Every structure is written in structure tokens, then in C-alpha cells.
Amino acid sequence: MEEGKELLTVITSHQSALKDILHMVSSQWDQLQRQIRRQHGWMLRALRCVQARLFYTSQSHEPFTAPSNPSANQLPPESLKAELRSSQCEAQRVALEQMAIKLGTLQYPSPTSRRPCSQLPRTNSLQEFEAEFQEVWDWLMDMDAMVTDSHQLMMSEEQRHHLFKSSHTELMMMESRKSGLLGRAESLKRSGTELPEDFHCKIHNLTHTWRQLELKAPGYHGDESGGHTVLGFDQKVSMDEMKDVHTVV
């Protein structure tokens, strides 16, 4: 891309064809990066589902009282079985937590479409808006699917509560991005920029689907001491987490 930009300042012929090629390469590269980030989100949400199930499955096992004098021919005491089960759950929990930390610390570069070169055709602000809109929309579709699946998979209320509580940082980040996106949409309308025919339809679909998602997943409350409401979830969020929200890719 850098070499192509330099060529544009030198060559006098075939500039249009080269611009088209650069735009195509940039667009395809952005799509690839977006898909990688989206799949990364899928893995994190799937991991949270597994963690929620494991946590409340392990909590549901009550300790058993061992027989006073078990004979040598009897099965191991129930208390030993419970202890073994607990230790296995703990090992699984630690492994999942380590995996979640590893996935959560992965960073991906922002799409190049957010920093387009001036030679590429199309209005930069509109191109940036569309790239941001696509990422927010993809996330919204994935979150909607996760909420739906949490009901279809017979997940308990406690498991769903734990699942969405573990997602509160992501939810807060996307709420902020959605608000910023709608603000940019209004700015584009006022700027007189020629907008795509489906521009207003996209904005309507985004806000409508967001409201529908809030209706699908209401009533999950965090700590009683207060917090922030995101997508219908009241969550207790520390100041450090609030600062970290804007650093998440």
C-alpha cells in the first residue's frame, strides 16, 4: 500500500486503475481483519458460556457425608467422589481462566479504512463511518445470537446472569461506540455529503435491533450497591474497568 501511494505521486498514466487496485486491496485487507476480530469475539463469548456453565455446575454439587466404616470392597466414599469432582472442576476453571486471559490480551490493529490515504476515492469520513458501522453491526448480531442461544440451550437464570456479568466491559465499550456512531451519522447528514441509499435504513435497523436486544435480556442485576446499565444489565463497574473500556479493541 505504501509503495502504491508513492507510485501515485510519480506516474502520470494509469492513475485511475492503480487507485482502484489500491482501494480493492485496502478493502479486502480490512474485511480480513474485521473477520479475525469477529472470530476472536466468538471465541471469547463461547468461552464465557462454558465458564458460566462450569461455575454453576460446580456450585450445584452438595458435599456428601462419608460412611463411618466403609469396607475394603465398597466403592470409594461419596465424600471422596465429591472432592475429586470438585478438584476436576477447579482444574477446568483454571484452564478456562488462563485461556480467557490469553484471548483477552490479544490486540488487533484498527482497520486501515479508518486511516485511508487521501488518494483513495470516496469521502474519508463516510468510509470510516461505514467501517465502524459494520463492526458494531456484526457485534450486535453476534450478541443477539448469544442471548437467544442462552435461552434455547436451557441455561439457568444464574448462568445467564454470570455470562452477561462477565461481558459487562465489552457491553459498555459497544454502548459507547454505538453512541459515537449515531453522533457521526448525524454529522454526516448535516454535512451535505452524498449518502448511500440505504444509509437511513441502516441507522434504523441498528437502533431497532439494539432496543430489541435490550428487551430480550432485561432484569440481570449486578451488585446491589449500584453500577451502570448496559443493554438492560445493571452492573457494578470499578473505576479501573471504566478506564480500561476505551483501550479494548
N, C-alpha and C positions, 0 to 999 in steps of 0.2 A: 504494500500500500504506500509506504513512504517513497519507494522508487517510482511508483506510478505518479505520485503527486509531483515529484521532481521533474518527471518527463513532461507533465502538462505545462510546466513553465518554460520548457525548451522547444518542444515540437510546435510546428505551425499547421501541420495537417493531421487528419485523423483524430483530432481532439475529442470530437463527439463520441467516436467509437471507444476511445480509451476511457472517457468518463463513464460510459455505460458499463464497461468491463469492471472498472473500479467500484462502481455502485453495486454491481451484482456480487462481487467478491465480498464487499463490506456487509451487504445484506445477508448473504449466506453464512458468513462468519458469525454475525450477530445471532442468527437463528440457532446455530450450533451451540453458542454459549448459553442462549436462553434455555435450550432443551437440557443442557447439562445442569444448569441451576434448578430447573424444574424437577429433574430426576433426583437431584440432591434433596429437594424438599419432600419428594415422595418417600425417599428412604428415611428421612427424619420423622415424618408423620407415622410411617409404618412402625418405626422403632418405638415411638411413643405409645402406639396401640398395644404393642407387645408388652411394654413396661407396665402399662395400666392393668392389663390382664394379669400379669405375673404378680404385681403388687397386691391386688385384691384377692387373687387366688391363694397366695401365701398367708394373707391375713385371715382367710376364712377357715383355715385348719386350726381346730382347737387341740390343745395338748391333751394327751391321754395319760391315765394313771397306770403304771406298770403293775402286773400281778406281784404279790408279795414273795412267792416262792416258785418261780417258773421252773419247770423240769427241763432237763437237757434235751428231751425230744420235742419240746414245744417250739413253735415259731418264735422269732425274736419278740420281745415285749413291745407293746404298742407305743410305749414312750420312745423306744429306740427308733421305731419306724418314723415317728413324728419328728424326732431330732434329725434323722437322715433326710427326710423330706425338706425340713427347714434349711438344712445346710446346702442341699441342692438348689433350692430357691435362691438362697443368698449368693451362691456362686453364679447362677444365671443373672441375678440382679446386677452383680458387679461387672460381669462381662458386657451386659447391655449398657450399663452406665459408661463404661470405658468406650464402647462403640459410639454412643451418643456424643460424648465429649470430642472424640476424634472427628466425627462428621460435623459437629457444630463449630469446630475451629477452622474448617476448610474455608478458604476465601477464593472467590472467583472474580475476575476483572469485570468492570462495568462494560456493557456493550459499546462497541466503537461507534454505534449510531448516536450515542449521547454526545460524542465529540466529533462530529463529521467535519471533514475538511471543507473549506469554502468553495472548492471547485466542484464538489458533487452537486448535482441538480437537486431541486426541492428546497423548500424553506426549512432551515435547521430547526426552528422551534417546533414546527409541525412534525418533523421527522422524530425529534426527541420525544414529543408527546405520544406519538403512535407507538414507539418502542416501549415507553413506560406503561402505556395503557395495556399493551399486550401482556407484559409481565404481571401486572396487577390482575388482569382478567384471568390469566392462566392460574394464578394463585387462588383466586376466588372459586374457580371451577373445581380445583383440587380440594379446597377446604369444604366446599359444598358436598363433594363426594364422600369425604371423610365423615362429615356429620351424618349423612344418610347411611353410610355403612355402619356407623356406631349403633344405629337403631336396628338395622337389618341383621347384624351379627349377634343380636341378643346380648349386647353389652349392658351391664348393670348401670344404674344411675351413678353409683360410686366410681365405677370405672370410667364413665364418660366425664364425670367431674374431674377425676385425676388427669385424664387425657387432655382436656381443654385447659386445665390449670397449668400443665407443663408447656402449653403453647402460647401462654399469655404474652411473652416478649414478641414473638412473631406476629401475633394479632395486633399488638399495639403499633408495631412498625408499619404494618399494612394499613391500619386505620389512618396513620399519618400520611402515608403515601397516597391513599385514596383522596384525602382532603386536598393534598397538594395537586393531585391530578385534576380534580374538579376545578380548582382555582386556575390552573393553567388553561383548562378548556374555556373558561370564561374570558380569560385574557386573549385567547386566540379569536374568540367571537368578536371582541371589541376591536381587535387589531385590523380587521378588514381582510385578513388572509383568506385566500380561496380555500375552502374546506371541502373534504370529500363528501360525497352524497350521504354516506352512512354515518357521518360524524355525530349528529344529534341522536341517532338511533343507538349508537354505541354507548353514549353517556347515559341514555335512558336505561339500557339493559344493565349497565354496571350498577347504577343506583337501585334499580328494582331488584336485581339478584342479591345485592348486599342486604336489602331490607328483608327479603325472603329468608336469607340465611339467618338473620337475627331472630326471625320468628320460629325457625326450625330448632334453634338451640338456645332457648331462654332459660333463666332460672338456675344457672350454675353459679354458686356464690363461693367466693374465696373466704378469707378470714373476716370475722365479724367486725374487726377494728376499722375497716374502711378499705379504700382502694379505688381502682379505675374500672369503668365499664367499657368493655371492648366486645363488639359483636354479641352483646347481650350477656356477657360474663362479667360478674363483679370480682375483680382480682386484687389481691394485696400485692403491690409492687414496690420494691425498695427504690431509694433514690439512685443507687448504683445501677440498678437494672434500667431505670429511666434514662440514664446517661448512655448506657450501652445500646439502647434500641437503635440509635442512629448510626451505629457502627456495623450493624448486621447487613450483609449483602443479600 
